[in-house]
Structure formats: C-alpha cells, structure tokens
C-alpha cells in the first residue's frame, strides 16, 4: 500500500499545472499504438501519444474508475482503440478544464495500479498495469487526497458582487461539456447544442440592454455541478438558468420542459433525469459521494421560505412566454426534480430542457437557427416579465 501511495504522488508531481504551463504542443492520441488487454490476472493499458506530456493517474470509487489526466491530449480517435478486456466497462475522454484533458476508464470492479510509466523509446505512450484489489484496499486508494495544485475549487457561498447598473444578472449554465457530452444522437451531442443556444441567448439578452449575463462555461470544457453554483454566487446572480437537451430511454418525451427544485420528483422520468445529471459528474471523475445530505436538506428548506415562490413564478413566466411564441412544450411543461445544480438557496434557479434528443422532432428543432431565435426571444420576454413582477412583489410592505 505504501509503495502505491508514493507512486500516485510522484506522478501527480510530474504533472503539476505550474510546470505544465511551459508546454504548448497538443499531443494526439494514437489508437494504432494503444490497447486494453487482459494480462494474467490483471489488465494492461497502453496509450500511444504523439509526444510526451505531463500526466497523472489515480482511482476513484462509486463507480470504480481509473482517471488519467494529461496536458493536453486530442482524444478524437479514442473510439478506434482496441479494447479486449471484460474488466473495463466504458471509456470517455475530453477536456476537463482549460489546458487539461481527462481519460476516464470505468472498471467492472476494484483494481489497483501496480505499474505506471511514460515510455519514450520505441514510441511515446503511457503504460499502465492493473491488478484486482479488495474493496477495502480500493476504497483506501480512492480516498487519497488530491495534491493542492490539482484540487478543484470547493463549492462556497461567495458574497454577491455589487450591482453597478441595476441590470438583472442572469447566469446561463450550458449543461455538460468537455469530457461529458451529455445525450448523443445522429452525430449530435447535448453539450454542443446547448452551448450554441446559450451563446445566442446571451447575445439576445445583451442586445435588450436590461441584462448582465455570465456563463458557467463558454467553451467545450467540463465544469462540476457544485462549481456552477459557486460561479452564480460570485456573479451576484438574480436568476440561474441551466440549459439542457437530454434524452430518455423509455417513453416519448417531446418539447421544452421547465424544472424547478424539489426533493420529490414529479414523476419517474424526472427522477431519472436528475440522477443521470449527477451521475455524469461521477463518471467524469469528480467524486461527490461525500456531499452532506443534511446540508442539502437545509438548503432546500431555506429555498422554500423565500426563493421557492419566486422560482415558481419564474417557471410560470417561462412557460407563458414559450407558449406565446407557439413553441412546442412537453405535455407537462413544468415539473420538479432534485437537480443538484438547482440547489442554491438564495437564487431563483430553473433547468430548461430545450427538447429531448431522444425525439427526432426535437433534435431537428434544436438544429434550426430560426427555432433557436424564437426560443431566445421567448426567454428574454419571460425574464423581463418576471423581473418586473418580482420587483413589484419585493417592494410590497411586509404585514
């Protein structure tokens, strides 16, 4: 155990972000020099690269994952890599944060890294060897702390930024990103579609003149759920609008749907969507298993006292404006679920499913610039109407 502990720390040190700033070349993944194969009782993983780059490796639990970070690798051809081991359940890779990419290898069970090296002779690449581990040993390895230079920002309630111009501060949250593509269909993926719409909506809001707009991401990068909330607090958000275009495995969901926070989901499909969104954070290598459920409950209780009624009025305004534009909505246009990204206690927050990629009709609409322009116009109208109503209610004297 001690030897492996040293191995993890040494690899992290070689890949520290400070050192990596000196490198600028983008390495490319070479599937022809890569493979995942069974080797004795374990698994051998070879990752061919066009050049050596700083890197690190570690394991995470629930589900069991091997996480390998690089600065930076183009994973375009990952699907072409030979994979012949039942010990590996799934692979996913992409941009994890600016300048860094991540490969996540989901494992069928607990395994430990017994050797890990960057080879530069006879072709550049990372060579990893995994062997079966006990559940207790794997949990201990997964619990090792991140080195300080690698730790993601912790979610904090930052003081709201002072408003300079009286404009409504809207935080747009394009879902997924980077290593997490979201739903996929016919060569399209959710992360790209919602980012495109978010950029267009931002322009529409700014052209109106009554809004300041902040985006939780404006590129194809991964942003953890809790960090998105922190961004909203730092921006002094008046409204938090999370944008998605998910898919459901069963049923026939069609049309825009507005979700607000509730511990109890409106239906089984809403519960499944919320679970999937949180699981995407886990599969991307972010461990949220230590979240304090009691704190989450307290946040929701706080939201019910003041923010929850404001959020419901916001959801109603969105529904009215979308329907006024003649845009297709779900047969149950307003629903509730326990989406982690909506758990800010003091910011009216809604999640808007623009449509569902599991619906060919919705996918066609999402890919239509005229439809997106009408949806953006509807959302601008809704936010203006809500802000006027909210300001009037806030000005009423307390009885």
C-alpha positions as CSV (number, residue, x, y, z in Angstrom):
1,X,0.0,0.0,0.0
2,X,2.8,2.5,0.9
3,X,4.6,1.8,-2.4
4,X,1.5,2.6,-4.4
5,X,0.8,5.7,-2.4
6,X,4.2,7.0,-3.4
7,X,3.6,6.1,-7.0
8,X,0.4,8.3,-7.1
9,X,2.1,11.3,-5.6
10,X,5.1,11.1,-7.8
11,X,3.0,11.0,-11.0
12,X,1.0,14.0,-9.7
13,X,4.1,15.9,-9.1
14,X,5.3,15.3,-12.6
15,X,2.0,16.7,-13.9
16,X,1.7,19.8,-11.8
17,X,-0.1,22.6,-13.5
18,X,2.7,25.1,-12.8
19,X,5.3,23.0,-14.6
20,X,2.9,22.3,-17.5
21,X,2.5,26.0,-18.3
22,X,5.8,25.8,-20.1
23,X,4.4,23.3,-22.7
24,X,2.2,24.4,-25.5
25,X,2.1,21.5,-28.0
26,X,-1.1,19.4,-28.2
27,X,-0.4,15.7,-28.1
28,X,-2.6,13.4,-30.2
29,X,-3.9,10.0,-29.1
30,X,-2.6,7.2,-31.4
31,X,-5.0,4.3,-31.3
32,X,-2.7,2.2,-33.5
33,X,-0.2,2.1,-30.7
34,X,-2.8,1.6,-28.0
35,X,-4.8,-1.3,-26.5
36,X,-6.5,-2.6,-23.4
37,X,-6.0,-6.3,-22.9
38,X,-6.1,-8.9,-20.2
39,X,-2.7,-9.8,-18.8
40,X,-2.5,-12.7,-16.4
41,X,-4.9,-11.9,-13.5
42,X,-4.9,-8.2,-14.4
43,X,-5.2,-5.7,-17.2
44,X,-2.6,-3.9,-19.4
45,X,-3.4,-0.5,-20.8
46,X,-1.2,1.1,-23.4
47,X,-2.0,4.7,-24.5
48,X,0.0,5.8,-27.6
49,X,0.7,9.5,-27.9
50,X,2.4,11.7,-30.5
51,X,4.6,13.3,-27.8
52,X,5.3,13.2,-24.1
53,X,3.2,15.4,-21.8
54,X,2.8,15.9,-18.1
55,X,0.3,13.4,-16.7
56,X,-1.0,11.7,-13.6
57,X,-3.2,8.7,-12.7
58,X,-5.5,7.8,-9.8
59,X,-8.5,5.8,-8.9
60,X,-12.0,6.9,-7.8
61,X,-14.9,4.9,-6.3
62,X,-18.7,4.5,-6.8
63,X,-18.4,3.6,-9.6
64,X,-14.8,2.2,-9.7
65,X,-12.8,4.3,-12.2
66,X,-9.3,4.8,-13.3
67,X,-8.7,8.5,-14.1
68,X,-5.7,9.6,-16.2
69,X,-5.1,13.4,-16.7
70,X,-2.9,14.9,-19.4
71,X,-1.8,18.3,-20.5
72,X,-3.2,18.1,-23.2
73,X,-4.3,15.3,-25.5
74,X,-6.6,15.3,-28.5
75,X,-8.8,12.2,-28.0
76,X,-10.6,12.4,-31.3
77,X,-9.7,8.8,-32.2
78,X,-10.4,7.2,-28.8
79,X,-13.2,5.0,-30.3
80,X,-10.6,3.3,-32.6
81,X,-8.6,1.9,-29.7
82,X,-8.7,-1.9,-29.4
83,X,-10.4,-3.0,-26.2
84,X,-10.5,-6.6,-25.3
85,X,-10.9,-6.8,-21.5
86,X,-14.1,-7.5,-19.5
87,X,-12.5,-5.6,-16.7
88,X,-13.2,-2.3,-18.5
89,X,-16.9,-1.2,-18.7
90,X,-16.6,2.1,-20.6
91,X,-14.2,4.8,-21.8
92,X,-14.8,8.5,-22.0
93,X,-12.4,11.4,-22.6
94,X,-12.3,15.1,-23.3
95,X,-11.4,18.5,-22.0
96,X,-11.6,18.5,-18.2
97,X,-10.5,22.1,-17.5
98,X,-8.7,24.6,-19.6
99,X,-5.4,23.2,-20.8
100,X,-6.1,19.7,-19.3
101,X,-7.8,16.7,-20.7
102,X,-9.0,13.6,-18.9
103,X,-9.4,9.9,-19.8
104,X,-11.9,8.0,-17.5
105,X,-11.8,4.3,-17.6
106,X,-14.8,2.8,-15.8
107,X,-13.9,-0.6,-14.3
108,X,-16.1,-3.6,-13.7
109,X,-14.7,-3.9,-10.1
110,X,-11.9,-2.7,-7.8
111,X,-8.4,-2.8,-9.3
112,X,-5.2,-1.1,-8.2
113,X,-2.4,0.4,-10.3
114,X,0.7,-1.8,-9.9
115,X,2.9,0.0,-12.5
116,X,2.6,3.3,-14.4
117,X,5.1,4.9,-16.7
118,X,5.5,7.3,-19.6
119,X,7.6,5.4,-22.2
120,X,9.5,7.4,-24.8
121,X,11.7,4.8,-26.5
122,X,10.1,2.8,-29.4
123,X,7.2,5.2,-29.5
124,X,5.8,7.6,-26.9
125,X,3.0,6.4,-24.6
126,X,1.7,5.7,-21.2
127,X,1.9,2.1,-19.9
128,X,-0.4,1.0,-17.0
129,X,-0.8,-2.3,-15.3
130,X,-3.8,-3.0,-13.1
131,X,-4.4,-5.9,-10.7
132,X,-7.5,-6.9,-8.8
133,X,-7.9,-5.3,-5.4
134,X,-10.1,-5.9,-2.4
135,X,-13.0,-3.5,-1.9
136,X,-11.3,-2.1,1.2
137,X,-8.0,-1.5,-0.4
138,X,-9.5,0.1,-3.4
139,X,-11.6,2.4,-1.2
140,X,-8.5,3.5,0.6
141,X,-6.7,4.3,-2.6
142,X,-9.7,6.2,-3.9
143,X,-9.8,8.3,-0.7
144,X,-6.3,9.6,-1.1
145,X,-6.4,13.4,-1.1
146,X,-5.8,15.4,-4.3
147,X,-2.5,17.3,-4.3
148,X,-3.1,21.0,-3.6
149,X,-2.3,22.1,-7.2
150,X,-4.9,19.7,-8.6
151,X,-7.8,20.2,-6.3
152,X,-10.9,21.7,-8.0
153,X,-12.4,24.7,-6.3
154,X,-14.6,23.8,-3.4
155,X,-18.2,25.0,-3.6
156,X,-18.6,28.1,-1.5
157,X,-21.2,30.7,-1.0
158,X,-19.3,33.7,-2.2
159,X,-20.5,37.2,-1.4
160,X,-22.6,38.6,-4.2
161,X,-20.9,41.1,-6.5
162,X,-22.3,44.6,-6.1
163,X,-24.6,45.7,-8.9
164,X,-23.3,48.7,-10.7
165,X,-26.1,49.4,-13.3
166,X,-29.3,48.0,-11.9
167,X,-29.5,45.4,-14.6
168,X,-30.8,41.9,-14.0
169,X,-27.8,39.5,-13.6
170,X,-28.6,36.2,-15.5
171,X,-26.3,33.2,-15.2
172,X,-26.6,30.9,-18.1
173,X,-25.5,27.3,-17.5
174,X,-25.0,25.2,-20.7
175,X,-25.1,21.7,-19.4
176,X,-22.3,19.1,-19.7
177,X,-19.2,20.0,-21.6
178,X,-15.7,18.7,-22.1
179,X,-15.4,15.1,-21.0
180,X,-19.1,14.9,-20.5
181,X,-21.0,15.1,-23.9
182,X,-24.5,14.6,-22.4
183,X,-27.1,13.0,-24.6
184,X,-26.0,11.9,-28.1
185,X,-27.9,11.2,-31.3
186,X,-27.2,11.1,-35.1
187,X,-23.7,12.7,-34.7
188,X,-25.1,15.5,-32.5
189,X,-24.5,15.9,-28.8
190,X,-26.1,17.8,-26.0
191,X,-23.1,19.7,-24.8
192,X,-22.6,21.3,-28.2
193,X,-26.2,22.1,-28.9
194,X,-26.9,23.8,-25.6
195,X,-23.6,25.8,-25.7
196,X,-24.6,27.1,-29.2
197,X,-28.0,28.1,-27.9
198,X,-26.6,29.7,-24.7
199,X,-24.3,31.9,-26.8
200,X,-27.2,33.0,-28.9
201,X,-29.4,33.7,-25.8
202,X,-26.6,35.7,-24.2
203,X,-26.4,37.9,-27.3
204,X,-30.2,38.4,-27.3
205,X,-30.2,39.4,-23.6
206,X,-27.3,41.8,-24.1
207,X,-29.0,43.4,-27.1
208,X,-32.1,44.0,-25.0
209,X,-29.9,46.2,-22.7
210,X,-31.6,45.2,-19.4
211,X,-29.3,42.3,-18.5
212,X,-25.8,41.4,-17.4
213,X,-25.0,37.9,-18.5
214,X,-22.5,35.4,-17.1
215,X,-22.0,31.9,-18.5
216,X,-20.7,29.0,-16.4
217,X,-18.8,27.8,-19.5
218,X,-18.2,29.5,-22.8
219,X,-16.2,26.7,-24.3
220,X,-16.1,22.9,-24.6
221,X,-14.8,22.4,-21.0
222,X,-16.1,20.4,-18.1
223,X,-17.5,22.3,-15.1
224,X,-18.6,20.3,-12.0
225,X,-22.1,20.9,-10.8
226,X,-21.1,22.5,-7.5
227,X,-18.7,24.9,-9.2
228,X,-21.5,26.1,-11.4
229,X,-23.4,27.2,-8.3
230,X,-20.3,29.0,-7.0
231,X,-20.0,30.9,-10.3
232,X,-23.6,32.1,-9.9
233,X,-23.0,33.3,-6.3
234,X,-19.8,35.1,-7.3
235,X,-21.6,36.8,-10.2
236,X,-24.4,38.0,-7.8
237,X,-26.9,36.2,-10.0
238,X,-30.6,37.3,-9.9
239,X,-31.5,34.2,-12.0
240,X,-29.8,30.9,-12.7
241,X,-30.9,29.2,-15.9
242,X,-29.5,25.8,-16.7
243,X,-29.9,24.7,-20.3
244,X,-30.1,21.0,-21.4
245,X,-31.4,18.8,-24.2
246,X,-31.4,15.4,-22.7
247,X,-32.7,12.0,-23.8
248,X,-34.9,9.4,-22.1
249,X,-34.6,5.7,-22.6
250,X,-38.3,5.0,-22.2
251,X,-41.4,6.9,-23.2
252,X,-41.9,9.6,-25.7
253,X,-40.8,13.0,-24.2
254,X,-41.2,15.9,-26.7
255,X,-41.0,19.6,-26.3
256,X,-39.4,22.1,-23.9
257,X,-39.8,21.3,-20.2
258,X,-39.1,23.6,-17.2
259,X,-37.8,22.0,-14.0
260,X,-37.6,23.6,-10.5
261,X,-36.1,22.1,-7.4
262,X,-38.0,19.6,-5.2
263,X,-36.8,16.7,-3.1
264,X,-39.7,14.7,-4.7
265,X,-39.7,14.4,-8.4
266,X,-42.9,15.0,-10.4
267,X,-42.6,11.6,-12.0
268,X,-40.2,8.7,-12.6
269,X,-38.7,10.3,-15.7
270,X,-37.9,13.5,-13.8
271,X,-36.2,11.4,-11.1
272,X,-34.2,9.5,-13.7
273,X,-33.0,12.7,-15.4
274,X,-31.9,14.2,-12.0
275,X,-30.0,11.0,-11.2
276,X,-28.3,10.9,-14.6
277,X,-27.2,14.6,-14.4
278,X,-25.5,13.9,-11.0
279,X,-24.0,10.6,-12.2
280,X,-22.4,12.4,-15.1
281,X,-20.2,14.3,-12.6
282,X,-19.2,11.0,-11.1
283,X,-18.4,9.4,-14.4
284,X,-16.3,12.4,-15.4
285,X,-14.1,11.7,-12.4
286,X,-15.5,14.2,-9.8
287,X,-16.3,12.5,-6.6
288,X,-19.4,14.0,-5.0
289,X,-20.1,11.0,-2.7
290,X,-19.2,12.9,0.4
291,X,-21.8,15.6,-0.1
292,X,-23.6,16.3,3.2
293,X,-27.3,15.3,2.7
294,X,-28.3,17.2,5.8
295,X,-26.8,20.4,4.4
296,X,-28.7,19.8,1.1
297,X,-31.9,19.4,3.1
298,X,-31.3,22.7,4.9
299,X,-30.7,24.5,1.6
300,X,-33.9,23.2,0.3
301,X,-35.8,24.3,3.4
302,X,-34.3,27.7,3.1
303,X,-35.3,27.9,-0.5
304,X,-38.9,27.1,0.3
305,X,-39.3,30.1,2.6
306,X,-38.4,32.8,0.1
307,X,-36.8,31.7,-3.1
308,X,-39.1,28.8,-4.0
309,X,-42.2,31.0,-4.6
310,X,-40.0,33.3,-6.8
311,X,-38.7,30.3,-8.7
312,X,-42.2,29.0,-9.3
313,X,-43.2,32.4,-10.7
314,X,-40.1,32.4,-12.9
315,X,-41.1,28.9,-14.2
316,X,-44.6,30.2,-14.9
317,X,-43.3,33.2,-16.8
318,X,-41.1,31.0,-18.9
319,X,-44.0,28.7,-19.8
320,X,-46.3,31.6,-20.7
321,X,-43.6,33.2,-23.0
322,X,-42.6,30.0,-24.7
323,X,-46.2,29.1,-25.5
324,X,-46.9,32.7,-26.7
325,X,-44.2,32.1,-29.3
326,X,-46.0,29.0,-30.5
327,X,-43.1,26.7,-29.5
328,X,-43.7,23.1,-28.7
329,X,-43.7,22.2,-25.0
330,X,-43.9,18.9,-23.1
331,X,-47.5,17.8,-22.2
332,X,-46.4,18.5,-18.6
333,X,-44.4,21.8,-19.2
334,X,-43.5,22.5,-15.6
335,X,-42.0,19.7,-13.4
336,X,-39.9,19.2,-10.3
337,X,-36.9,17.1,-9.5
338,X,-33.8,17.1,-7.2
339,X,-31.3,18.5,-9.7
340,X,-28.1,19.3,-7.7
341,X,-27.4,22.3,-10.0
342,X,-30.6,24.0,-8.7
343,X,-29.8,23.8,-5.0
344,X,-28.7,27.3,-4.5
345,X,-30.8,28.6,-1.5
346,X,-30.9,32.3,-2.5
347,X,-31.0,32.4,-6.3
348,X,-34.2,31.6,-8.3
349,X,-33.0,28.6,-10.4
350,X,-34.6,26.6,-13.1
351,X,-33.5,23.9,-15.5
352,X,-34.8,24.2,-19.0
353,X,-34.8,21.1,-21.2
354,X,-35.0,22.8,-24.6
355,X,-36.1,19.5,-26.0
356,X,-35.1,15.8,-25.9
357,X,-32.5,14.3,-28.3
358,X,-34.5,11.1,-28.0
359,X,-37.1,12.8,-30.1
360,X,-36.2,13.3,-33.8
361,X,-38.5,16.3,-34.0
362,X,-36.9,18.0,-31.0
363,X,-33.4,17.4,-32.5
364,X,-34.5,19.0,-35.8
365,X,-35.8,22.0,-33.9
366,X,-32.6,22.4,-31.9
367,X,-30.6,22.4,-35.1
368,X,-32.8,25.1,-36.6
369,X,-31.4,28.7,-36.1
370,X,-34.9,30.2,-36.7
371,X,-36.4,28.0,-33.9
372,X,-33.5,28.9,-31.6
373,X,-34.0,32.6,-32.3
374,X,-37.7,32.3,-31.4
375,X,-36.8,30.4,-28.2
376,X,-34.3,33.0,-27.2
377,X,-36.8,35.8,-27.8
378,X,-39.3,33.9,-25.6
379,X,-36.8,33.6,-22.8
380,X,-35.8,37.3,-23.0
381,X,-39.5,38.2,-22.8
382,X,-40.1,35.8,-19.9
383,X,-37.2,37.2,-17.8
384,X,-38.3,40.8,-18.4
385,X,-41.8,40.0,-17.3
386,X,-40.7,38.0,-14.2
387,X,-38.2,40.7,-13.2
388,X,-41.0,43.4,-13.3
389,X,-43.4,41.2,-11.3
390,X,-40.7,40.2,-8.8
391,X,-39.6,43.8,-8.2
392,X,-43.2,44.8,-7.6
393,X,-43.7,42.0,-5.1
394,X,-40.4,42.7,-3.3
395,X,-41.5,46.3,-2.9
396,X,-44.7,45.4,-1.1
397,X,-44.6,46.2,2.7
398,X,-44.4,43.2,5.0
399,X,-47.5,42.6,7.1
